[in-house]
Amino acid sequence: MLIHPLFAYTTLVVALVVFLLYLLNFTLLKNASVFRYTIMLHGLLIVLSISAVLAGFAVSKVPLVQSKIPFLWGFPHKWNGVLLFLYALISFIFIWFKGKDMGRKGVIISLIGLLLVIFQLITGWMLRLVFFA
């Protein structure tokens, strides 16, 4: 049960860094080495996010967690985590093939990724506050 926060917090930090670096790279930096490191971090994000999702599904089967988590925060948190994993996977494939010459599409991908990360962070902290209240 304690492994989900380890993967979840690491995933959120890496996702925040990845999508911010993409945003900077597609708008201001336009540097090949930054793009290469961002692609590598994005690959790490995929591994971390699938680990966080699998650990989250394991935590959601614990009876104490099922009894204390309200549907209002639990349902969006769970499925936004799955959506964040799928979005990281699909955006990685898309950016890998398109490369650094994406322009506005890269900015849109970065902004959507940042919104997903922020929503996951908010719902996760609300669950934490409710669970330990």
TORSE-262634 format. One line per 4 residues: number of its first residue (from 1); their letters; for each residue x, y, z of C-alpha. Coordinates in Angstrom, 1 decimal. Layout:
REM TORSE-262634
NUM> A> X:Y:Z ~ ...
END
This chain:
REM TORSE-262634
1> MLIH> 0.0:0.0:0.0 ~ 2.9:2.4:0.7 ~ 4.3:2.0:-2.8 ~ 1.6:4.0:-4.6
5> PLFA> 2.6:7.4:-3.2 ~ 6.3:6.6:-4.0 ~ 5.4:6.1:-7.7 ~ 2.6:8.7:-7.8
9> YTTL> 4.6:11.6:-6.5 ~ 7.6:10.7:-8.7 ~ 5.3:10.4:-11.7 ~ 3.7:13.8:-11.1
13> VVAL> 7.1:15.5:-10.7 ~ 8.5:13.9:-13.9 ~ 5.3:14.6:-15.8 ~ 5.4:18.2:-14.7
17> VVFL> 9.1:18.5:-15.8 ~ 8.4:16.7:-19.1 ~ 5.5:18.8:-20.2 ~ 7.1:22.0:-19.0
21> LYLL> 10.2:21.2:-21.0 ~ 8.1:20.4:-24.1 ~ 6.4:23.7:-23.7 ~ 9.7:25.5:-23.4
25> NFTL> 11.2:23.6:-26.2 ~ 8.3:24.2:-28.6 ~ 8.1:27.9:-27.8 ~ 11.4:29.4:-26.6
29> LKNA> 14.4:27.1:-26.5 ~ 14.2:25.0:-29.8 ~ 17.3:23.2:-28.7 ~ 18.0:19.6:-30.0
33> SVFR> 19.8:18.4:-26.8 ~ 16.9:19.6:-24.6 ~ 14.5:17.8:-26.8 ~ 16.5:14.6:-26.6
37> YTIM> 16.6:14.7:-22.8 ~ 12.9:15.5:-22.7 ~ 12.2:12.4:-24.9 ~ 14.2:10.3:-22.5
41> LHGL> 12.4:11.7:-19.5 ~ 9.1:11.0:-21.3 ~ 10.1:7.4:-21.7 ~ 10.8:7.3:-17.9
45> LIVL> 7.4:8.9:-17.4 ~ 5.7:6.0:-19.1 ~ 7.4:3.5:-16.9 ~ 6.6:5.4:-13.8
49> SISA> 3.0:6.1:-14.7 ~ 2.2:2.4:-15.4 ~ 3.8:1.6:-12.0 ~ 1.7:4.2:-10.3
53> VLAG> -1.5:3.0:-11.9 ~ -0.9:-0.6:-11.0 ~ 0.0:0.3:-7.5 ~ -3.1:2.5:-7.3
57> FAVS> -5.3:-0.4:-8.4 ~ -3.7:-2.5:-5.7 ~ -4.4:0.2:-3.1 ~ -8.0:0.6:-4.2
61> KVPL> -8.7:-3.1:-3.3 ~ -7.9:-2.5:0.4 ~ -11.1:-2.5:2.4 ~ -10.1:0.4:4.6
65> VQSK> -9.4:2.5:1.6 ~ -12.7:1.5:-0.1 ~ -14.6:2.5:3.0 ~ -12.9:5.9:3.5
69> IPFL> -12.5:7.3:0.0 ~ -15.5:9.4:-1.3 ~ -16.7:8.8:-4.8 ~ -16.3:12.5:-5.6
73> WGFP> -12.5:12.4:-5.3 ~ -11.8:8.7:-5.8 ~ -13.4:8.1:-9.1 ~ -11.8:11.0:-11.0
77> HKWN> -8.4:10.4:-9.3 ~ -8.4:6.7:-10.4 ~ -9.4:7.2:-14.0 ~ -7.4:10.4:-14.5
81> GVLL> -4.4:8.4:-13.5 ~ -5.2:5.9:-16.2 ~ -5.9:8.7:-18.7 ~ -2.5:10.4:-17.7
85> FLYA> -0.7:7.1:-18.5 ~ -2.5:6.7:-21.8 ~ -1.9:10.4:-22.7 ~ 1.8:10.0:-21.9
89> LISF> 2.0:6.9:-24.1 ~ 0.2:8.4:-27.0 ~ 1.9:11.8:-26.8 ~ 5.3:10.0:-26.6
93> IFIW> 4.6:8.1:-29.8 ~ 3.2:11.2:-31.5 ~ 6.2:13.4:-30.5 ~ 8.7:10.6:-31.3
97> FKGK> 7.5:10.4:-34.9 ~ 6.8:14.1:-35.5 ~ 10.0:15.3:-33.9 ~ 10.9:18.8:-32.8
101> DMGR> 9.2:20.5:-35.7 ~ 5.6:20.3:-34.3 ~ 5.0:24.0:-33.6 ~ 1.6:24.7:-32.2
105> KGVI> 0.7:21.0:-31.9 ~ 3.6:20.5:-29.5 ~ 2.4:23.5:-27.4 ~ -1.2:22.1:-27.3
109> ISLI> 0.1:18.6:-26.3 ~ 2.2:20.2:-23.5 ~ -0.7:22.3:-22.2 ~ -3.1:19.4:-22.1
113> GLLL> -0.5:17.3:-20.3 ~ 0.0:20.0:-17.7 ~ -3.7:20.2:-17.1 ~ -3.9:16.5:-16.6
117> VIFQ> -1.0:16.6:-14.1 ~ -2.6:19.5:-12.2 ~ -6.0:17.7:-12.0 ~ -4.3:14.5:-10.8
121> LITG> -2.4:16.5:-8.2 ~ -5.6:18.2:-6.9 ~ -7.7:15.0:-6.7 ~ -4.8:13.1:-5.1
125> WMLR> -4.3:15.8:-2.4 ~ -8.0:15.9:-1.7 ~ -8.1:12.2:-1.2 ~ -5.1:12.5:1.1
129> LVFF> -6.9:15.2:3.2 ~ -10.1:13.2:3.4 ~ -8.3:9.9:4.2 ~ -6.3:11.4:7.1
133> A> -9.0:13.6:8.4
END
